[in-house]
Amino acid sequence: MFELFLVMMALTSPILVAIFVRNYFNYKSEVNQKLLALQKENDTNTTIVMQKKLDILTDRVIVLEKIVTNSNIDLSQEISRL
C-alpha cells in the first residue's frame, strides 16, 4: 500500500509542481499589471498637480514683471492679489 502511495506521489508531483508554478507566474503577472496601472495613475495625478503649481507661479511672475516695469500699478493691490 505504501509503495502505491509512493508511485502515485512520484507520478503526480511534476503535475502539481507545474500547476503551482503556472499559478505563481499568472499571479505575478496580474500584480505587475495592477502596479503599472497605479504608477501610471499616480504619474498622471502628479503631472496635473505640477501643472497647476506652474500656472500659479507663472501668474505670479507676470504680476511681478508688471510691478517692476510699470510704475502706475498700485503695488499693494497687486501684491494682495497674489
Secondary structure, 3 states (H helix, E strand, C coil): CHHHHHHHHHHHHHHHHHHHHHHHHHHHHHHHHHHHHHHHHHHHHHHHHHHHHHHHHHHHHHHHHHHHHCCCCCHHHHHHHC
